[in-house]
Amino acid sequence: MSDPQNRVPQTRKSAAAMLMIIIGIVLLLPGLCSLFFIAGFALSEPQNLFKFNDAITGSLWILWGICFVVAIGGALLLRLGWRR
């Protein structure tokens, strides 16, 4: 039949690992949303995309940067939860 020594051990995720994966997915959403809005902004006003002296555009870049930092944290949390 089957050899018990050749069995691949089944690993189950703990509740903490599953919670980290769910929170990581939620934290990825701001980064995806900011990518969507950067693309929309670039298509609608490409000449204003890299005007950093404009207060509104500069504020948007800061907000997008914060969203990307949150998304990177989510990706790291996903990685940590998946490896646990």
PyMOL Python script that loads the backbone (N, CA, C, O; Angstrom):
from pymol import cmd

cmd.read_pdbstr("""\
ATOM      1  N   MET A   1       0.827  -1.171   0.000  1.00  0.00           N
ATOM      2  CA  MET A   1       0.000   0.000   0.000  1.00  0.00           C
ATOM      3  C   MET A   1       0.881   1.248   0.000  1.00  0.00           C
ATOM      4  O   MET A   1       1.763   1.389  -0.848  1.00  0.00           O
ATOM      5  N   SER A   2       0.643   2.144   0.946  1.00  0.00           N
ATOM      6  CA  SER A   2       1.451   3.363   0.977  1.00  0.00           C
ATOM      7  C   SER A   2       2.448   3.280   2.129  1.00  0.00           C
ATOM      8  O   SER A   2       2.146   2.764   3.205  1.00  0.00           O
ATOM      9  N   ASP A   3       3.607   3.787   1.876  1.00  0.00           N
ATOM     10  CA  ASP A   3       4.671   3.767   2.870  1.00  0.00           C
ATOM     11  C   ASP A   3       4.513   4.959   3.808  1.00  0.00           C
ATOM     12  O   ASP A   3       4.519   6.095   3.335  1.00  0.00           O
ATOM     13  N   PRO A   4       4.371   4.747   5.131  1.00  0.00           N
ATOM     14  CA  PRO A   4       4.169   5.872   6.044  1.00  0.00           C
ATOM     15  C   PRO A   4       5.373   6.817   6.129  1.00  0.00           C
ATOM     16  O   PRO A   4       5.229   7.965   6.551  1.00  0.00           O
ATOM     17  N   GLN A   5       6.536   6.349   5.738  1.00  0.00           N
ATOM     18  CA  GLN A   5       7.715   7.210   5.808  1.00  0.00           C
ATOM     19  C   GLN A   5       7.755   8.207   4.653  1.00  0.00           C
ATOM     20  O   GLN A   5       8.427   9.232   4.764  1.00  0.00           O
ATOM     21  N   ASN A   6       7.066   7.944   3.565  1.00  0.00           N
ATOM     22  CA  ASN A   6       7.088   8.816   2.398  1.00  0.00           C
ATOM     23  C   ASN A   6       5.928   9.798   2.374  1.00  0.00           C
ATOM     24  O   ASN A   6       5.736  10.491   1.375  1.00  0.00           O
ATOM     25  N   ARG A   7       5.159   9.873   3.433  1.00  0.00           N
ATOM     26  CA  ARG A   7       4.037  10.798   3.475  1.00  0.00           C
ATOM     27  C   ARG A   7       4.528  12.240   3.599  1.00  0.00           C
ATOM     28  O   ARG A   7       5.496  12.538   4.299  1.00  0.00           O
ATOM     29  N   VAL A   8       3.836  13.101   2.907  1.00  0.00           N
ATOM     30  CA  VAL A   8       4.115  14.531   3.016  1.00  0.00           C
ATOM     31  C   VAL A   8       3.294  15.060   4.180  1.00  0.00           C
ATOM     32  O   VAL A   8       2.077  14.879   4.199  1.00  0.00           O
ATOM     33  N   PRO A   9       3.924  15.707   5.147  1.00  0.00           N
ATOM     34  CA  PRO A   9       3.147  16.182   6.299  1.00  0.00           C
ATOM     35  C   PRO A   9       2.193  17.298   5.900  1.00  0.00           C
ATOM     36  O   PRO A   9       2.577  18.236   5.201  1.00  0.00           O
ATOM     37  N   GLN A  10       0.958  17.190   6.347  1.00  0.00           N
ATOM     38  CA  GLN A  10      -0.048  18.211   6.088  1.00  0.00           C
ATOM     39  C   GLN A  10       0.139  19.332   7.102  1.00  0.00           C
ATOM     40  O   GLN A  10       0.125  19.092   8.309  1.00  0.00           O
ATOM     41  N   THR A  11       0.311  20.531   6.623  1.00  0.00           N
ATOM     42  CA  THR A  11       0.456  21.661   7.535  1.00  0.00           C
ATOM     43  C   THR A  11      -0.831  22.453   7.542  1.00  0.00           C
ATOM     44  O   THR A  11      -1.392  22.752   6.488  1.00  0.00           O
ATOM     45  N   ARG A  12      -1.292  22.787   8.712  1.00  0.00           N
ATOM     46  CA  ARG A  12      -2.480  23.612   8.856  1.00  0.00           C
ATOM     47  C   ARG A  12      -2.043  24.976   9.361  1.00  0.00           C
ATOM     48  O   ARG A  12      -1.149  25.098  10.198  1.00  0.00           O
ATOM     49  N   LYS A  13      -2.687  25.978   8.836  1.00  0.00           N
ATOM     50  CA  LYS A  13      -2.388  27.339   9.264  1.00  0.00           C
ATOM     51  C   LYS A  13      -3.051  27.598  10.611  1.00  0.00           C
ATOM     52  O   LYS A  13      -4.196  27.204  10.837  1.00  0.00           O
ATOM     53  N   SER A  14      -2.333  28.252  11.487  1.00  0.00           N
ATOM     54  CA  SER A  14      -2.918  28.609  12.769  1.00  0.00           C
ATOM     55  C   SER A  14      -3.854  29.797  12.595  1.00  0.00           C
ATOM     56  O   SER A  14      -3.880  30.432  11.541  1.00  0.00           O
ATOM     57  N   ALA A  15      -4.611  30.085  13.623  1.00  0.00           N
ATOM     58  CA  ALA A  15      -5.548  31.207  13.568  1.00  0.00           C
ATOM     59  C   ALA A  15      -4.792  32.528  13.425  1.00  0.00           C
ATOM     60  O   ALA A  15      -5.250  33.433  12.726  1.00  0.00           O
ATOM     61  N   ALA A  16      -3.643  32.643  14.081  1.00  0.00           N
ATOM     62  CA  ALA A  16      -2.851  33.870  13.985  1.00  0.00           C
ATOM     63  C   ALA A  16      -2.319  34.062  12.564  1.00  0.00           C
ATOM     64  O   ALA A  16      -2.307  35.181  12.051  1.00  0.00           O
ATOM     65  N   ALA A  17      -1.883  32.983  11.937  1.00  0.00           N
ATOM     66  CA  ALA A  17      -1.373  33.082  10.568  1.00  0.00           C
ATOM     67  C   ALA A  17      -2.496  33.459   9.607  1.00  0.00           C
ATOM     68  O   ALA A  17      -2.292  34.264   8.698  1.00  0.00           O
ATOM     69  N   MET A  18      -3.677  32.883   9.801  1.00  0.00           N
ATOM     70  CA  MET A  18      -4.804  33.228   8.939  1.00  0.00           C
ATOM     71  C   MET A  18      -5.217  34.685   9.133  1.00  0.00           C
ATOM     72  O   MET A  18      -5.562  35.371   8.170  1.00  0.00           O
ATOM     73  N   LEU A  19      -5.182  35.152  10.372  1.00  0.00           N
ATOM     74  CA  LEU A  19      -5.509  36.549  10.649  1.00  0.00           C
ATOM     75  C   LEU A  19      -4.484  37.482  10.003  1.00  0.00           C
ATOM     76  O   LEU A  19      -4.846  38.531   9.470  1.00  0.00           O
ATOM     77  N   MET A  20      -3.204  37.100  10.051  1.00  0.00           N
ATOM     78  CA  MET A  20      -2.166  37.914   9.415  1.00  0.00           C
ATOM     79  C   MET A  20      -2.360  37.960   7.905  1.00  0.00           C
ATOM     80  O   MET A  20      -2.128  38.999   7.286  1.00  0.00           O
ATOM     81  N   ILE A  21      -2.778  36.855   7.306  1.00  0.00           N
ATOM     82  CA  ILE A  21      -3.011  36.823   5.863  1.00  0.00           C
ATOM     83  C   ILE A  21      -4.189  37.726   5.502  1.00  0.00           C
ATOM     84  O   ILE A  21      -4.119  38.477   4.529  1.00  0.00           O
ATOM     85  N   ILE A  22      -5.262  37.656   6.275  1.00  0.00           N
ATOM     86  CA  ILE A  22      -6.438  38.490   5.990  1.00  0.00           C
ATOM     87  C   ILE A  22      -6.104  39.968   6.146  1.00  0.00           C
ATOM     88  O   ILE A  22      -6.475  40.781   5.300  1.00  0.00           O
ATOM     89  N   ILE A  23      -5.405  40.321   7.227  1.00  0.00           N
ATOM     90  CA  ILE A  23      -5.024  41.720   7.437  1.00  0.00           C
ATOM     91  C   ILE A  23      -4.052  42.179   6.351  1.00  0.00           C
ATOM     92  O   ILE A  23      -4.123  43.323   5.904  1.00  0.00           O
ATOM     93  N   GLY A  24      -3.145  41.299   5.921  1.00  0.00           N
ATOM     94  CA  GLY A  24      -2.217  41.638   4.850  1.00  0.00           C
ATOM     95  C   GLY A  24      -2.923  41.942   3.543  1.00  0.00           C
ATOM     96  O   GLY A  24      -2.537  42.860   2.820  1.00  0.00           O
ATOM     97  N   ILE A  25      -3.968  41.165   3.236  1.00  0.00           N
ATOM     98  CA  ILE A  25      -4.746  41.414   2.018  1.00  0.00           C
ATOM     99  C   ILE A  25      -5.447  42.764   2.110  1.00  0.00           C
ATOM    100  O   ILE A  25      -5.476  43.524   1.142  1.00  0.00           O
ATOM    101  N   VAL A  26      -6.015  43.058   3.288  1.00  0.00           N
ATOM    102  CA  VAL A  26      -6.695  44.340   3.473  1.00  0.00           C
ATOM    103  C   VAL A  26      -5.706  45.498   3.340  1.00  0.00           C
ATOM    104  O   VAL A  26      -6.046  46.542   2.784  1.00  0.00           O
ATOM    105  N   LEU A  27      -4.487  45.320   3.846  1.00  0.00           N
ATOM    106  CA  LEU A  27      -3.490  46.383   3.761  1.00  0.00           C
ATOM    107  C   LEU A  27      -2.925  46.561   2.350  1.00  0.00           C
ATOM    108  O   LEU A  27      -2.321  47.593   2.059  1.00  0.00           O
ATOM    109  N   LEU A  28      -3.106  45.596   1.491  1.00  0.00           N
ATOM    110  CA  LEU A  28      -2.679  45.754   0.099  1.00  0.00           C
ATOM    111  C   LEU A  28      -3.611  46.673  -0.689  1.00  0.00           C
ATOM    112  O   LEU A  28      -3.203  47.265  -1.688  1.00  0.00           O
ATOM    113  N   LEU A  29      -4.841  46.789  -0.248  1.00  0.00           N
ATOM    114  CA  LEU A  29      -5.840  47.560  -0.992  1.00  0.00           C
ATOM    115  C   LEU A  29      -5.494  49.042  -1.173  1.00  0.00           C
ATOM    116  O   LEU A  29      -5.730  49.568  -2.261  1.00  0.00           O
ATOM    117  N   PRO A  30      -4.947  49.749  -0.170  1.00  0.00           N
ATOM    118  CA  PRO A  30      -4.589  51.157  -0.428  1.00  0.00           C
ATOM    119  C   PRO A  30      -3.539  51.323  -1.525  1.00  0.00           C
ATOM    120  O   PRO A  30      -3.588  52.288  -2.287  1.00  0.00           O
ATOM    121  N   GLY A  31      -2.601  50.400  -1.608  1.00  0.00           N
ATOM    122  CA  GLY A  31      -1.596  50.477  -2.670  1.00  0.00           C
ATOM    123  C   GLY A  31      -2.195  50.254  -4.041  1.00  0.00           C
ATOM    124  O   GLY A  31      -1.844  50.941  -5.000  1.00  0.00           O
ATOM    125  N   LEU A  32      -3.107  49.288  -4.133  1.00  0.00           N
ATOM    126  CA  LEU A  32      -3.779  49.050  -5.415  1.00  0.00           C
ATOM    127  C   LEU A  32      -4.665  50.234  -5.799  1.00  0.00           C
ATOM    128  O   LEU A  32      -4.734  50.617  -6.967  1.00  0.00           O
ATOM    129  N   CYS A  33      -5.333  50.802  -4.816  1.00  0.00           N
ATOM    130  CA  CYS A  33      -6.186  51.954  -5.072  1.00  0.00           C
ATOM    131  C   CYS A  33      -5.346  53.152  -5.536  1.00  0.00           C
ATOM    132  O   CYS A  33      -5.742  53.867  -6.456  1.00  0.00           O
ATOM    133  N   SER A  34      -4.205  53.368  -4.909  1.00  0.00           N
ATOM    134  CA  SER A  34      -3.370  54.496  -5.318  1.00  0.00           C
ATOM    135  C   SER A  34      -2.802  54.282  -6.715  1.00  0.00           C
ATOM    136  O   SER A  34      -2.668  55.241  -7.474  1.00  0.00           O
ATOM    137  N   LEU A  35      -2.467  53.045  -7.071  1.00  0.00           N
ATOM    138  CA  LEU A  35      -2.026  52.781  -8.449  1.00  0.00           C
ATOM    139  C   LEU A  35      -3.126  53.112  -9.451  1.00  0.00           C
ATOM    140  O   LEU A  35      -2.862  53.672 -10.515  1.00  0.00           O
ATOM    141  N   PHE A  36      -4.353  52.761  -9.102  1.00  0.00           N
ATOM    142  CA  PHE A  36      -5.497  53.057  -9.966  1.00  0.00           C
ATOM    143  C   PHE A  36      -5.642  54.570 -10.151  1.00  0.00           C
ATOM    144  O   PHE A  36      -5.859  55.039 -11.269  1.00  0.00           O
ATOM    145  N   PHE A  37      -5.525  55.329  -9.069  1.00  0.00           N
ATOM    146  CA  PHE A  37      -5.695  56.779  -9.173  1.00  0.00           C
ATOM    147  C   PHE A  37      -4.494  57.457  -9.831  1.00  0.00           C
ATOM    148  O   PHE A  37      -4.665  58.476 -10.499  1.00  0.00           O
ATOM    149  N   ILE A  38      -3.294  56.925  -9.661  1.00  0.00           N
ATOM    150  CA  ILE A  38      -2.132  57.477 -10.367  1.00  0.00           C
ATOM    151  C   ILE A  38      -2.320  57.302 -11.875  1.00  0.00           C
ATOM    152  O   ILE A  38      -2.049  58.216 -12.654  1.00  0.00           O
ATOM    153  N   ALA A  39      -2.784  56.121 -12.276  1.00  0.00           N
ATOM    154  CA  ALA A  39      -3.021  55.882 -13.701  1.00  0.00           C
ATOM    155  C   ALA A  39      -4.104  56.819 -14.231  1.00  0.00           C
ATOM    156  O   ALA A  39      -3.970  57.372 -15.323  1.00  0.00           O
ATOM    157  N   GLY A  40      -5.161  56.996 -13.472  1.00  0.00           N
ATOM    158  CA  GLY A  40      -6.230  57.908 -13.901  1.00  0.00           C
ATOM    159  C   GLY A  40      -5.759  59.341 -13.969  1.00  0.00           C
ATOM    160  O   GLY A  40      -6.122  60.074 -14.888  1.00  0.00           O
ATOM    161  N   PHE A  41      -4.953  59.749 -13.003  1.00  0.00           N
ATOM    162  CA  PHE A  41      -4.413  61.107 -12.991  1.00  0.00           C
ATOM    163  C   PHE A  41      -3.439  61.312 -14.150  1.00  0.00           C
ATOM    164  O   PHE A  41      -3.409  62.381 -14.759  1.00  0.00           O
ATOM    165  N   ALA A  42      -2.651  60.294 -14.448  1.00  0.00           N
ATOM    166  CA  ALA A  42      -1.683  60.399 -15.540  1.00  0.00           C
ATOM    167  C   ALA A  42      -2.388  60.470 -16.892  1.00  0.00           C
ATOM    168  O   ALA A  42      -1.924  61.152 -17.806  1.00  0.00           O
ATOM    169  N   LEU A  43      -3.510  59.762 -17.015  1.00  0.00           N
ATOM    170  CA  LEU A  43      -4.232  59.801 -18.282  1.00  0.00           C
ATOM    171  C   LEU A  43      -5.013  61.100 -18.463  1.00  0.00           C
ATOM    172  O   LEU A  43      -5.159  61.591 -19.582  1.00  0.00           O
ATOM    173  N   SER A  44      -5.513  61.652 -17.362  1.00  0.00           N
ATOM    174  CA  SER A  44      -6.324  62.867 -17.496  1.00  0.00           C
ATOM    175  C   SER A  44      -5.467  64.132 -17.562  1.00  0.00           C
ATOM    176  O   SER A  44      -5.770  65.044 -18.332  1.00  0.00           O
ATOM    177  N   GLU A  45      -4.410  64.192 -16.770  1.00  0.00           N
ATOM    178  CA  GLU A  45      -3.549  65.381 -16.743  1.00  0.00           C
ATOM    179  C   GLU A  45      -2.074  64.983 -16.731  1.00  0.00           C
ATOM    180  O   GLU A  45      -1.411  65.137 -15.705  1.00  0.00           O
ATOM    181  N   PRO A  46      -1.550  64.480 -17.833  1.00  0.00           N
ATOM    182  CA  PRO A  46      -0.157  64.023 -17.833  1.00  0.00           C
ATOM    183  C   PRO A  46       0.855  65.154 -17.629  1.00  0.00           C
ATOM    184  O   PRO A  46       1.953  64.918 -17.124  1.00  0.00           O
ATOM    185  N   GLN A  47       0.496  66.364 -18.016  1.00  0.00           N
ATOM    186  CA  GLN A  47       1.432  67.483 -17.865  1.00  0.00           C
ATOM    187  C   GLN A  47       1.567  67.895 -16.402  1.00  0.00           C
ATOM    188  O   GLN A  47       2.578  68.496 -16.038  1.00  0.00           O
ATOM    189  N   ASN A  48       0.588  67.596 -15.553  1.00  0.00           N
ATOM    190  CA  ASN A  48       0.639  67.991 -14.142  1.00  0.00           C
ATOM    191  C   ASN A  48       1.111  66.879 -13.218  1.00  0.00           C
ATOM    192  O   ASN A  48       1.176  67.078 -12.005  1.00  0.00           O
ATOM    193  N   LEU A  49       1.436  65.727 -13.756  1.00  0.00           N
ATOM    194  CA  LEU A  49       1.765  64.586 -12.911  1.00  0.00           C
ATOM    195  C   LEU A  49       3.042  64.801 -12.112  1.00  0.00           C
ATOM    196  O   LEU A  49       3.115  64.392 -10.953  1.00  0.00           O
ATOM    197  N   PHE A  50       4.035  65.426 -12.699  1.00  0.00           N
ATOM    198  CA  PHE A  50       5.311  65.606 -12.015  1.00  0.00           C
ATOM    199  C   PHE A  50       5.575  67.060 -11.635  1.00  0.00           C
ATOM    200  O   PHE A  50       6.730  67.472 -11.526  1.00  0.00           O
ATOM    201  N   LYS A  51       4.522  67.832 -11.434  1.00  0.00           N
ATOM    202  CA  LYS A  51       4.672  69.197 -10.935  1.00  0.00           C
ATOM    203  C   LYS A  51       4.648  69.154  -9.412  1.00  0.00           C
ATOM    204  O   LYS A  51       3.585  69.124  -8.791  1.00  0.00           O
ATOM    205  N   PHE A  52       5.827  69.150  -8.831  1.00  0.00           N
ATOM    206  CA  PHE A  52       5.912  69.043  -7.376  1.00  0.00           C
ATOM    207  C   PHE A  52       5.746  70.394  -6.680  1.00  0.00           C
ATOM    208  O   PHE A  52       5.574  70.440  -5.462  1.00  0.00           O
ATOM    209  N   ASN A  53       5.793  71.495  -7.438  1.00  0.00           N
ATOM    210  CA  ASN A  53       5.627  72.809  -6.814  1.00  0.00           C
ATOM    211  C   ASN A  53       4.146  73.144  -6.601  1.00  0.00           C
ATOM    212  O   ASN A  53       3.820  74.080  -5.870  1.00  0.00           O
ATOM    213  N   ASP A  54       3.260  72.387  -7.234  1.00  0.00           N
ATOM    214  CA  ASP A  54       1.826  72.559  -7.033  1.00  0.00           C
ATOM    215  C   ASP A  54       1.440  71.899  -5.707  1.00  0.00           C
ATOM    216  O   ASP A  54       1.827  70.760  -5.445  1.00  0.00           O
ATOM    217  N   ALA A  55       0.682  72.609  -4.874  1.00  0.00           N
ATOM    218  CA  ALA A  55       0.345  72.105  -3.538  1.00  0.00           C
ATOM    219  C   ALA A  55      -0.519  70.849  -3.606  1.00  0.00           C
ATOM    220  O   ALA A  55      -0.328  69.924  -2.816  1.00  0.00           O
ATOM    221  N   ILE A  56      -1.448  70.807  -4.525  1.00  0.00           N
ATOM    222  CA  ILE A  56      -2.352  69.649  -4.616  1.00  0.00           C
ATOM    223  C   ILE A  56      -1.607  68.418  -5.121  1.00  0.00           C
ATOM    224  O   ILE A  56      -1.759  67.332  -4.562  1.00  0.00           O
ATOM    225  N   THR A  57      -0.810  68.576  -6.163  1.00  0.00           N
ATOM    226  CA  THR A  57      -0.065  67.448  -6.711  1.00  0.00           C
ATOM    227  C   THR A  57       0.970  66.945  -5.708  1.00  0.00           C
ATOM    228  O   THR A  57       1.155  65.736  -5.569  1.00  0.00           O
ATOM    229  N   GLY A  58       1.636  67.843  -5.017  1.00  0.00           N
ATOM    230  CA  GLY A  58       2.592  67.431  -3.992  1.00  0.00           C
ATOM    231  C   GLY A  58       1.926  66.666  -2.868  1.00  0.00           C
ATOM    232  O   GLY A  58       2.469  65.679  -2.371  1.00  0.00           O
ATOM    233  N   SER A  59       0.744  67.123  -2.465  1.00  0.00           N
ATOM    234  CA  SER A  59       0.003  66.421  -1.413  1.00  0.00           C
ATOM    235  C   SER A  59      -0.445  65.042  -1.879  1.00  0.00           C
ATOM    236  O   SER A  59      -0.439  64.085  -1.104  1.00  0.00           O
ATOM    237  N   LEU A  60      -0.835  64.944  -3.155  1.00  0.00           N
ATOM    238  CA  LEU A  60      -1.229  63.644  -3.685  1.00  0.00           C
ATOM    239  C   LEU A  60      -0.061  62.673  -3.692  1.00  0.00           C
ATOM    240  O   LEU A  60      -0.235  61.500  -3.363  1.00  0.00           O
ATOM    241  N   TRP A  61       1.136  63.144  -4.064  1.00  0.00           N
ATOM    242  CA  TRP A  61       2.304  62.260  -4.060  1.00  0.00           C
ATOM    243  C   TRP A  61       2.630  61.781  -2.650  1.00  0.00           C
ATOM    244  O   TRP A  61       3.013  60.627  -2.459  1.00  0.00           O
ATOM    245  N   ILE A  62       2.482  62.657  -1.665  1.00  0.00           N
ATOM    246  CA  ILE A  62       2.724  62.255  -0.275  1.00  0.00           C
ATOM    247  C   ILE A  62       1.697  61.203   0.144  1.00  0.00           C
ATOM    248  O   ILE A  62       2.053  60.198   0.760  1.00  0.00           O
ATOM    249  N   LEU A  63       0.431  61.430  -0.187  1.00  0.00           N
ATOM    250  CA  LEU A  63      -0.618  60.472   0.144  1.00  0.00           C
ATOM    251  C   LEU A  63      -0.385  59.136  -0.555  1.00  0.00           C
ATOM    252  O   LEU A  63      -0.555  58.081   0.056  1.00  0.00           O
ATOM    253  N   TRP A  64       0.002  59.170  -1.827  1.00  0.00           N
ATOM    254  CA  TRP A  64       0.279  57.933  -2.551  1.00  0.00           C
ATOM    255  C   TRP A  64       1.482  57.208  -1.953  1.00  0.00           C
ATOM    256  O   TRP A  64       1.499  55.978  -1.887  1.00  0.00           O
ATOM    257  N   GLY A  65       2.481  57.962  -1.519  1.00  0.00           N
ATOM    258  CA  GLY A  65       3.641  57.343  -0.873  1.00  0.00           C
ATOM    259  C   GLY A  65       3.257  56.641   0.421  1.00  0.00           C
ATOM    260  O   GLY A  65       3.735  55.540   0.696  1.00  0.00           O
ATOM    261  N   ILE A  66       2.404  57.267   1.211  1.00  0.00           N
ATOM    262  CA  ILE A  66       1.935  56.637   2.447  1.00  0.00           C
ATOM    263  C   ILE A  66       1.153  55.369   2.125  1.00  0.00           C
ATOM    264  O   ILE A  66       1.302  54.353   2.804  1.00  0.00           O
ATOM    265  N   CYS A  67       0.322  55.429   1.092  1.00  0.00           N
ATOM    266  CA  CYS A  67      -0.446  54.244   0.691  1.00  0.00           C
ATOM    267  C   CYS A  67       0.479  53.111   0.255  1.00  0.00           C
ATOM    268  O   CYS A  67       0.210  51.947   0.552  1.00  0.00           O
ATOM    269  N   PHE A  68       1.561  53.436  -0.443  1.00  0.00           N
ATOM    270  CA  PHE A  68       2.505  52.398  -0.860  1.00  0.00           C
ATOM    271  C   PHE A  68       3.246  51.806   0.332  1.00  0.00           C
ATOM    272  O   PHE A  68       3.531  50.608   0.342  1.00  0.00           O
ATOM    273  N   VAL A  69       3.561  52.610   1.324  1.00  0.00           N
ATOM    274  CA  VAL A  69       4.219  52.095   2.527  1.00  0.00           C
ATOM    275  C   VAL A  69       3.283  51.134   3.263  1.00  0.00           C
ATOM    276  O   VAL A  69       3.717  50.084   3.738  1.00  0.00           O
ATOM    277  N   VAL A  70       2.003  51.492   3.356  1.00  0.00           N
ATOM    278  CA  VAL A  70       1.015  50.609   3.984  1.00  0.00           C
ATOM    279  C   VAL A  70       0.900  49.308   3.198  1.00  0.00           C
ATOM    280  O   VAL A  70       0.813  48.233   3.791  1.00  0.00           O
ATOM    281  N   ALA A  71       0.898  49.394   1.865  1.00  0.00           N
ATOM    282  CA  ALA A  71       0.798  48.198   1.025  1.00  0.00           C
ATOM    283  C   ALA A  71       2.037  47.311   1.169  1.00  0.00           C
ATOM    284  O   ALA A  71       1.924  46.085   1.151  1.00  0.00           O
ATOM    285  N   ILE A  72       3.204  47.914   1.310  1.00  0.00           N
ATOM    286  CA  ILE A  72       4.418  47.120   1.527  1.00  0.00           C
ATOM    287  C   ILE A  72       4.340  46.407   2.868  1.00  0.00           C
ATOM    288  O   ILE A  72       4.747  45.251   2.984  1.00  0.00           O
ATOM    289  N   GLY A  73       3.817  47.091   3.883  1.00  0.00           N
ATOM    290  CA  GLY A  73       3.605  46.441   5.174  1.00  0.00           C
ATOM    291  C   GLY A  73       2.637  45.274   5.055  1.00  0.00           C
ATOM    292  O   GLY A  73       2.833  44.235   5.685  1.00  0.00           O
ATOM    293  N   GLY A  74       1.584  45.442   4.243  1.00  0.00           N
ATOM    294  CA  GLY A  74       0.645  44.356   4.015  1.00  0.00           C
ATOM    295  C   GLY A  74       1.294  43.176   3.308  1.00  0.00           C
ATOM    296  O   GLY A  74       1.019  42.022   3.638  1.00  0.00           O
ATOM    297  N   ALA A  75       2.151  43.461   2.342  1.00  0.00           N
ATOM    298  CA  ALA A  75       2.842  42.389   1.625  1.00  0.00           C
ATOM    299  C   ALA A  75       3.782  41.629   2.562  1.00  0.00           C
ATOM    300  O   ALA A  75       3.876  40.403   2.494  1.00  0.00           O
ATOM    301  N   LEU A  76       4.470  42.354   3.428  1.00  0.00           N
ATOM    302  CA  LEU A  76       5.347  41.688   4.392  1.00  0.00           C
ATOM    303  C   LEU A  76       4.558  40.852   5.392  1.00  0.00           C
ATOM    304  O   LEU A  76       4.987  39.767   5.785  1.00  0.00           O
ATOM    305  N   LEU A  77       3.392  41.371   5.801  1.00  0.00           N
ATOM    306  CA  LEU A  77       2.533  40.624   6.715  1.00  0.00           C
ATOM    307  C   LEU A  77       1.982  39.368   6.033  1.00  0.00           C
ATOM    308  O   LEU A  77       1.881  38.315   6.663  1.00  0.00           O
ATOM    309  N   LEU A  78       1.631  39.473   4.769  1.00  0.00           N
ATOM    310  CA  LEU A  78       1.195  38.301   4.004  1.00  0.00           C
ATOM    311  C   LEU A  78       2.302  37.253   3.937  1.00  0.00           C
ATOM    312  O   LEU A  78       2.061  36.062   4.139  1.00  0.00           O
ATOM    313  N   ARG A  79       3.490  37.705   3.657  1.00  0.00           N
ATOM    314  CA  ARG A  79       4.629  36.789   3.559  1.00  0.00           C
ATOM    315  C   ARG A  79       4.893  36.090   4.888  1.00  0.00           C
ATOM    316  O   ARG A  79       5.150  34.887   4.928  1.00  0.00           O
ATOM    317  N   LEU A  80       4.827  36.853   5.967  1.00  0.00           N
ATOM    318  CA  LEU A  80       5.055  36.282   7.278  1.00  0.00           C
ATOM    319  C   LEU A  80       3.951  35.297   7.652  1.00  0.00           C
ATOM    320  O   LEU A  80       4.228  34.233   8.205  1.00  0.00           O
ATOM    321  N   GLY A  81       2.706  35.647   7.352  1.00  0.00           N
ATOM    322  CA  GLY A  81       1.602  34.756   7.655  1.00  0.00           C
ATOM    323  C   GLY A  81       1.616  33.496   6.823  1.00  0.00           C
ATOM    324  O   GLY A  81       1.216  32.434   7.300  1.00  0.00           O
ATOM    325  N   TRP A  82       2.070  33.595   5.591  1.00  0.00           N
ATOM    326  CA  TRP A  82       2.105  32.439   4.716  1.00  0.00           C
ATOM    327  C   TRP A  82       3.201  31.461   5.119  1.00  0.00           C
ATOM    328  O   TRP A  82       3.034  30.249   4.982  1.00  0.00           O
ATOM    329  N   ARG A  83       4.312  31.977   5.613  1.00  0.00           N
ATOM    330  CA  ARG A  83       5.428  31.108   5.995  1.00  0.00           C
ATOM    331  C   ARG A  83       5.239  30.458   7.356  1.00  0.00           C
ATOM    332  O   ARG A  83       5.908  29.474   7.668  1.00  0.00           O
ATOM    333  N   ARG A  84       4.342  30.990   8.163  1.00  0.00           N
ATOM    334  CA  ARG A  84       4.115  30.431   9.489  1.00  0.00           C
ATOM    335  C   ARG A  84       3.459  29.097   9.426  1.00  0.00           C
ATOM    336  O   ARG A  84       3.197  28.487  10.463  1.00  0.00           O
TER     337      ARG A  84
END
""", "prot")
cmd.dss("prot")
cmd.show_as("cartoon", "prot")
cmd.util.cbc("prot")
cmd.orient("prot")
